[in-house]
Structure formats: C-alpha cells, structure tokens
Amino acid sequence: MTPSLGAHLARELAALEGRQRYRHRHAVTGVHGVRIKIGGRRCINFCSNDYLGLAADPGVAEAMAAAARQTGSGSGASQLISGHNRAHAELEEQLADYLGRPRALLFATGFAANVGIIDALMGKADTIVADALNHASLIDGARLSGAAKRVYAHADSAAADAQLAEAGSGHRLLVTDSVFSMDGDLAPLPALMAAAARRDAWTMVDDAHGFGVLGGGRGACAAPSRSPESRVPSPDVYVATLGKSVGAAGAFVAGDEALIEYLIQRARTLIFSTAPPPAVAAAASAGLRRLQADQWRRDHLFDLIARFRRGCEQLGIVLDDSIRDLAHASPETRNPKPETFLTPIQPLVLGSDADALAASRALLERGYLVSAIRPPTVPEGTARLRVTLTAAHDAEQVDGLLTALADCVRRAETVA
Ligand code: PMP
C-alpha cells in the first residue's frame, strides 16, 4: 500500500536526520548585521552575504521606508501588467550606467534570474558548457531549458575549451559563477572568455558574490587588469544580485538592448511573477549609491580578509586552498594563484559532516555564528565551515573568531 504523504515524508526526514543532513532555520531577532540575536542567543555573525554591511545601513533602510510610504508595500502585479514602477526603471538605469552596459533588467531574485534567463536563451538543439561547481540556479536553468549540458572540471579553462570544441552544432553558452559561493575562489574569467570567443560561444557570468566587492565595486568582470591577457571582456549576459553587497533584495541582468528586450518577452520567471515591491528597488538604489561612494568599505573588507588568512596561517588553521581544489581541476590548468582566494568567502574544509557540525556548534557556544555546509550543497567528503567576512566586522572580531577557530577546529579533528 502506498504510504500517506505525511508518513512518506516523515521517513525521509528521519533518514536525513540519521545522516546528519537535517538542516535547521533559526530566526534572527532584529536587524541582520554583525551582532545578531539568533534563537535567543547573542553572537557575532560570520555567515552573512551582506559583504559591505549595507543591509543594516540606516540610510538604506530609510530610503526603503520613505519609498514604502510613497509607493505602498507591494508592486501589485508582474512587470508586464502594472507592476513595473518608476523606482524599478530608475534602478535599472542606475545599474546600466554604473556598469557601462546599454541596459539592465530586474528580477525578483538571483535564482529566478538565472533560471529564467537560461531557459529563455537556450533550447533543445543547444549546448550549455558549465563549471562543475556552478550555483544551483544555473544548474536548474540549464535543466529547464532542455539544452545538452557539458560540465567541465572546476575553474579549468582548458577543460572548458575542450567541451566547447566538442559541443554540437546549435548555439553554445558558457556559464560560470565569478566567485564560487561555497569555495570563495574566482573563475579564470580571462581564459574562459578567450575560449568562448575562439569557439564562437555566448557567455554568461553570475557575479552574485563579486558585484559591489571586486573591481572597485563593479564586479569580477571589471577587476583592474595588470596585463592585456588578464582583462575580462564583458560577458554577453552579466547577472548579479541585490541582496548581498547591495544590502537589499532581488537581482539584475545587464547586457545589450536586444538581450534585455528578448528577456522581457521570453523570461518566464519575470513574465509570470509579481514584480518586487518598489520600496525594495529604492533600497537597492540607495545601496548602490553607497557602494559607489564608500570605497572604504571595500578597503576595510580586504584588510580583514588578509588578516583572517594571515591569522589562519599563524595559528596553523588549515585554509589549504588546494584542499578546496580536491574535486576540481587538473593541477596544470586550474587557477591556484593566491589572489584567486581573496574574496569574502573563506571556507575551512573539514571533510566529514560530523566534523563540520561539531565545529559549528562549538563556535556558537563561544558566540560565533559560522554555518556548516554539507552535501549536497558541496561534494561528498568536503563538508566545511564557511566563514564570510564583511565590512561591518572589525579586526577584534576577526581575531576573536581566529582564536575560537583554533580551538574548535582542532577539537573537531580530535573527536573524529
Ligand atoms: N547565484 C549565486 C552564485 C548565489 O550564491 C546565489 C544565492 N546565494 C544566487 C545566485 C541566488 O540569488 P538570490 O539569493 O537573489 O536568489
């Protein structure tokens, strides 16, 4: 007899619990920031994507509140019906101007953007060439599109080139994260873009974790180039989110006129979905102005990243970047330069789920919130603590985390 849905799901949940894969949400009280209260406990938050500290910026919050007083709480409809407000249009213009691209288009979330864009652009006769560690939304967009998929070893531009060379006769789209969300390393964008150009492939970069932080704020594709070969040409499709460094919510794609107009006609996650509240767009506009004006936020963040990495080295905490590459590229062609890891995402790969969970719990006891990331989010055997640094942290907090990590990570290793 078929079990009831409830009985079936209860068994599945028990199995997750048994494999240490059960995940819990904890409600944060008050503002999302560095000092947070979560599940009634005060702690220092080291697992936020609010890289510039703008989610707790009073000016950004006030811009949102003022816009809500003028435009109400909801957009009321999808963009193509009556949900596209002046505040959305202004933000799109502001984003296009900032990036020096002809147009930008808002989506309600980064997940919706990636799924909708890939599904709109690619079809059954086409091929998507994708990094093995691309974000789930890029993977799901590729699945939904029905295109053939060729996955190359993580950050391996030679492997990407080979996959592009072998792709079928339809359109080819090379898709990659810029900063990988669970590893914090950078895709070798110049080499990938060169391979795509050689093979006549279109390019799409998801800069969710680079926009606002890298390239003086303009993102991974605008990183200052020391040599012609390290200059990144603009991808055909540039996606970034507004819920991370911008401190608001939502996402956008930037590109040429035809791309944006086509997506307005064809991206189902935009057409059949309510537009974000105009007040959210107003908050993103304010966040974008702040991130342009406040270079000090990026300078401070990069100081903290360097301090954290130096501290790990001094304390013998293994931030061995080659561990992160275990499941990844061939040693000859992967991108192991130290600057590849200078991003706010600094994971400590511990291996087993139990180790990662034990270390995360021990850190919480000491007042530091660092999430344990386990499969299927990361490959089997590479469970990790994912430390993220933000401009809202200070040196003392980073030093405190380092001391706690030195104890907790070792403790986790001894327990195992
Ligand atoms: N792309 C990447 C690389 C991400 O890490 C995320 C979310 N963490 C998304 C897309 C999805 O963005 P959003 O949270 O706005 O849905």
Boltz pocket constraint, residues with backbone or C-beta under 6 A from the ligand:
constraints:
  - pocket:
      binder: B
      contacts: [[A, 108], [A, 109], [A, 110], [A, 111], [A, 112], [A, 114], [A, 135], [A, 137], [A, 177], [A, 179], [A, 181], [A, 206], [A, 208], [A, 209], [A, 241], [A, 242], [A, 243], [A, 250], [A, 251]]
      max_distance: 6.0
